[in-house]
């Protein structure tokens, strides 16, 4: 029978997956949420003026 806890303890992700994950996590590109956040900030500042 498979001991899932033992198998999980032995699991190591492939080096390629780890590298890709690190690149995605460290990506500083602007995405849609960043654009919307900045747009809302500008709208709020304009409304206060």
C-alpha positions as CSV (number, residue, x, y, z in Angstrom):
1,X,0.0,0.0,0.0
2,X,1.2,3.5,-0.8
3,X,2.1,5.7,2.2
4,X,1.1,9.2,0.9
5,X,2.8,11.0,3.7
6,X,6.1,9.2,3.0
7,X,5.8,9.9,-0.7
8,X,5.0,13.6,-0.1
9,X,8.0,13.9,2.1
10,X,10.2,12.5,-0.7
11,X,8.8,14.8,-3.4
12,X,11.1,17.3,-5.0
13,X,9.8,19.5,-7.9
14,X,11.8,19.3,-11.0
15,X,14.5,22.0,-11.4
16,X,12.8,23.4,-14.5
17,X,9.5,23.9,-12.7
18,X,11.3,25.6,-9.8
19,X,13.1,27.9,-12.1
20,X,10.0,28.9,-14.0
21,X,8.1,29.5,-10.8
22,X,10.8,31.8,-9.5
23,X,10.8,33.8,-12.8
24,X,7.0,34.2,-12.6
25,X,7.0,35.2,-9.0
26,X,9.8,37.8,-9.6
27,X,8.2,39.3,-12.7
28,X,7.6,43.0,-12.2
29,X,5.5,43.5,-15.3
30,X,2.5,45.7,-15.1
31,X,-0.7,43.7,-15.2
32,X,-4.4,44.7,-15.4
33,X,-4.8,44.9,-11.7
34,X,-1.9,47.3,-11.5
35,X,-3.4,49.5,-14.2
36,X,-6.8,49.5,-12.6
37,X,-5.3,50.4,-9.1
38,X,-3.4,53.3,-10.6
39,X,-6.5,54.5,-12.5
40,X,-8.7,54.4,-9.4
41,X,-6.0,56.3,-7.5
42,X,-6.0,59.0,-10.1
43,X,-9.8,59.2,-10.2
44,X,-9.9,59.6,-6.4
45,X,-7.3,62.3,-6.4
46,X,-9.1,64.2,-9.2
47,X,-12.4,63.9,-7.3
48,X,-10.8,65.4,-4.2
49,X,-9.5,68.5,-6.1
